[in-house]
Amino acid sequence: MAGRHDPAGVGFEMSSYYARGTQVLSAAGLSSDEKADVVIIGAGYTGLWTALECAKRGLSAVVLEARSVGFGASGRNGGQAIPGWRQGVLDLIRMFDAERTRRLFSLSEEARRSVLTLIAEEGLECDLRQGGHLLVAARPRDVEGLKREADALASFIGYGEARYLAAEEVRERVASARSFGGLLDMGGFQVHPLKFALGLARAALRRGARIFQDSPVQAIEATLNGVRIRTEGGDVLADHAVLACDALPGGPAPQLTSAVMPVAAYQIATEPLAEADQLIRGGLAVSDTRFAVNYYRISSDNRLIFGGGERYTVRPPANIERFVRPFLEDVFPQARDLGIEHAWGGLVSITRSRLPDVGRNGRCLHALGFSGQGVLLTALAGRAMAEDLIGRSERLRDIAGLSPRRFPGGELLRSPLYGAGMLYHAARDRL
Ligand SMILES: Cc1cc2nc3c(=O)[nH]c(=O)nc-3n(C[C@H](O)[C@H](O)[C@H](O)COP(=O)(O)OP(=O)(O)OC[C@H]3O[C@@H](n4cnc5c(N)ncnc54)[C@H](O)[C@@H]3O)c2cc1C
């Protein structure tokens, strides 16, 4: 391994519940100079979808990954495939206009279908459960917003999968006292995130993409007619580069760092539960309306996977289990006696608009900041970037510029300044 790449000093090692017993991809590091049409930095969902979509279009693609496939958020997330965008339909109309909102929703639906199609066509084993997604109102004041969103999805978008559930209907499905209503979307589903990342990588490899692990990119340089990407083991010369590596301080894409804020998020997996279905019924993936979202589901081996609590510093808490427990017991007081077998963290990169930052600057394309909705939307970004590279730019135009505002404060001050604001909003969760 070419050193332990840890640009932000994050210290998240691959110790998640998902990594246990999952067969990793064997792909060596870059050890010579290579050429390709496109070089992709990062082997999370964004980079892997881009590689697959490029390969399908006859472009030669090289993926350079600092650690291993799915090492970042893609291999350690909540596994919830949530239709739509992080902003609801009514927010999107407020931010843009009616026509763009309809187009964005149709694109997010396309992304959802792409993920399901890939799983079906590749026979991708990723513990798929199509039990729907439930957004729970964590406070009485959130109920009206969910009702309005359900109406807008039905009447404005014509989307038939979602409906509002009253508090007692939510409680029939989720054994939590913390639910005042909910938005049920039967289009949602859940996956084992790391198995999905590895399956996506294998699909890209089969189509001819090349993936190099343990190959942190050290520099991106412009050449006369392309880019040169430098790693310790060799360089890749390509016509274009795709930055799919998020934008952590100290990473290879300093020009993008003010676009996103890394928020550290933590999860636990309980011991296997004999009556897991009593907690959450029917394979539902659940998240709530809190600013610092709680999200939970039952895994295919009957564990409660629960994510809760965010920290606006990348330094992990001394004891992750102790950090997550209060959030878990707030939602499920009956979980007090459950044994917790795994606890881990990851970085969610968020933008100011909570919509991804996708775009092109000369020969470099980028997509980052999926703000907790990357399980599905990365499929859209990968396709849009691959199409742009063969001169079809419609999708990229549709999703470019969704997050024009940057975080203030530069690399050093950005996190403390914004972190203070986030703490204020997170504190309001408790009111
Ligand atoms: C705890 C947690 C829970 C989440 N839950 C959900 C959820 O339930 N549903 C949902 O839709 N989304 C969720 N998300 C968000 C989702 O996981 C991300 O949006 C998505 O994985 C982003 O994919 P990516 O490929 O852009 O980034 P990543 O998966 O982070 O991939 C970036 C890759 O770039 C590599 N890299 C970095 N620097 C370099 C370099 N210099 N050279 C080479 N490679 C480099 C990294 O090692 C990494 O593998 C969650 C995220 C976290 C952290």
The ligand as a Gaussian input file, in Angstrom:
#p B3LYP/6-31G(d) Opt

LIG

0 1
 C      -22.564000       7.745000       7.563000
 C      -23.179000       8.060000       6.239000
 C      -24.499000       7.701000       5.978000
 C      -25.071000       7.985000       4.725000
 N      -26.318000       7.497000       4.455000
 C      -26.833000       7.651000       3.213000
 C      -28.054000       7.036000       2.869000
 O      -28.660000       6.302000       3.657000
 N      -28.574000       7.264000       1.634000
 C      -27.905000       8.040000       0.715000
 O      -28.421000       8.218000      -0.394000
 N      -26.700000       8.590000       0.991000
 C      -26.151000       8.401000       2.207000
 N      -24.919000       8.913000       2.505000
 C      -24.209000       9.680000       1.453000
 C      -23.589000       8.777000       0.383000
 O      -22.896000       7.734000       0.998000
 C      -22.668000       9.622000      -0.491000
 O      -23.432000      10.674000      -1.060000
 C      -22.008000       8.857000      -1.619000
 O      -21.446000       7.665000      -1.159000
 C      -20.965000       9.729000      -2.286000
 O      -20.219000       8.951000      -3.183000
 P      -18.887000       9.523000      -3.793000
 O      -18.392000       8.514000      -4.752000
 O      -19.139000      10.892000      -4.339000
 O      -17.904000       9.726000      -2.568000
 P      -17.096000       8.612000      -1.729000
 O      -17.840000       7.356000      -1.622000
 O      -16.655000       9.268000      -0.487000
 O      -15.845000       8.299000      -2.652000
 C      -14.766000       9.189000      -2.810000
 C      -13.515000       8.340000      -2.960000
 O      -12.434000       9.197000      -3.332000
 C      -11.271000       8.660000      -2.732000
 N      -10.242000       9.706000      -2.697000
 C      -10.174000      10.797000      -1.896000
 N       -9.053000      11.499000      -2.154000
 C       -8.394000      10.834000      -3.130000
 C       -7.163000      11.040000      -3.826000
 N       -6.346000      12.067000      -3.534000
 N       -6.807000      10.144000      -4.783000
 C       -7.587000       9.082000      -5.085000
 N       -8.760000       8.842000      -4.446000
 C       -9.165000       9.703000      -3.489000
 C      -11.734000       8.219000      -1.348000
 O      -10.850000       7.270000      -0.770000
 C      -13.106000       7.649000      -1.664000
 O      -13.081000       6.244000      -1.858000
 C      -24.317000       8.669000       3.732000
 C      -22.992000       9.026000       3.997000
 C      -22.424000       8.712000       5.228000
 C      -20.997000       9.082000       5.469000

